[in-house]
């Protein structure tokens, strides 16, 4: 699977201690939330040891290679 670009955002309507970075795939961003998020060129910049999964449709933008980090980081990015 090739890594894709995405959009990143934080929902400021949730309490501060519950906030996390959320991910949108390009399609969901363009079709459902076009004014939300900052573009991230992950295909060029990389994703590190984290899973990046669209918070709306659930598609993986990037899957971590490291099995140990996979579970730990899936919902933290």
N, C-alpha and C positions, 0 to 999 in steps of 0.2 A: 504494500500500500504506500503510495506516495504521500508525503506530508503536504498539507495545503495551508493556505493563509486563512486567517480568521479575524474576528473582532473580539475584543476583551472589554468587559464593563463590570462595574460594581453597582449593585442595587442599593441606592442611598435611602430607600424607604424602609429598610430593615434596621433593627437596632445595631449600633456600631460593632458590638462584640460578635454579632452573627454575620457580619459582612464577609464576603469572599469574592474573589475574582471569578466571573462567569465568562463562558465562551459561547460565541455564536458562529456557526458556519456562515460562509458567504451567502448562501441561498436564503437561510432564515433571516439574516440581517437585511438583505435586500428586499425580501418579500413581506416580512412581518415586523421588523424593528429597524427601519432604515435610519433613524435618528439616534440610535443607541450604539455606544461602544467606540473604541479606538481601533483602527486597523492595525493588525500585527502581521508582518511579513514573515511568518514562521518558516516558510519554505526556504527563505534565505538566511534568517537569523537563527533558526533552530528552536527546539522546544525543551532541551534539557531532559532530565529523567522523569518527566511528568506526562500523564495522559491529558490530552486536550479533547474534550467531548462537548458537542453542542448541547446547550442546556434546553433547547426546544425540541429538536428532532432526535437527539441522541447519537448522531453519527460521530465517529471518531475522526478528528482532524489529525491527531498524532497519537500513536500508541507507544508507550515507553518500552524500551528493550529490556530493562532491568526488572525482573520479576519481583524483587523485594520492594521496589519503589512503586510498582504498578498499583497495588492495593492501597498503599499509604497515601498516594498522591492523586488518585483518580478524581476526587471531588474537591480537591484543594485548589485547582486551577481552572 
